[in-house]
Amino acid sequence: MSSGHKITAAAGNGYRLVIFDLDGTVLTPEKKLTPRFKQAVKHAARRGVMIALASGRSLDSVLDVLRQLPLGDTPGYAIACNGAIIWSQPAGRCIASECLGHLDVLLLTALGRRLGYACYLLDNNQLRTDFLTASGAGAHLFSRLPVEKLPDGWQSTPRRPPKMMFIERKEIIDMLPSLIPADIAGQYHFVRSEPNYYEVMKKGVHKGSACRTLAAYLNITAADIIAVGDEQNDKEMLLFCGVGVAMGNATPEIKSLADWITDNNEKDGAAKVLEHFIVNRQLP
């Protein structure tokens, strides 16, 4: 484990919120929460430390995990779709959303057709496309969500998805950023969230912008927040928060910008963050 310059500055105020990525961070490779992590969350919550989960997943999927956390009376929050949606558990509602518009859907769908790959839109926990995708390829192979074909004439019905995404083999996702025309790349926030996912949000929408919005909503500062992640879509979040922690299984870029590196997600790295910064610290 390693530490960086921001930790000392932030620690004097105490930490009030810890924001965790899901896949590759709090979830094991089997997509489970460990007993050690739940116990660490319970102890942190008893100290009044709030927990948020930030993921590229849909809101329902993030909330499924949030409900498993033993938070007691301490508030919990969900950041879904890479920052496009922010949910407050105590309020029981979305407190902010930044979705794509229908013209964006048309443009990105046309871009996918031009490149030869489906650009799926997220719609009510389904992936929808008018691109003919083989049953053993694309999202059928790499996503847990059902894939539905858009109906004929779908272009005339306004749609405002939180994000769209390319879901393909790793080698195709490796290549995709170089294929996006510069004028389109400049209109949106493109990010790789997993080896097989290349996602598209509104320009300026990412986990970092959502953390800024949530901090303002809670009336706390970046120095009050610890963020933990492992992939490229966690970059802005780790840079914004007072302490950015990389998982042991994080990408080299995420490790290089982190203030602290914990263990991997097979060895309770997320639990060790709470233990080190919150649970094992002496109360004043």
Helices and strands as residue ranges (DSSP letters): H 5-11, E 17-21, H 35-46, E 50-54, H 59-66, E 76-80, G 81-83, E 85-88, E 93-97, H 102-115, E 120-123, E 126-129, H 138-142, E 147-149, G 154-156, E 164-167, H 170-179, H 182-185, E 188-194, E 197-202, H 207-218, G 222-224, E 225-229, G 232-234, H 235-240, E 243-246, H 252-257, E 260-261, H 269-274, I 275-279
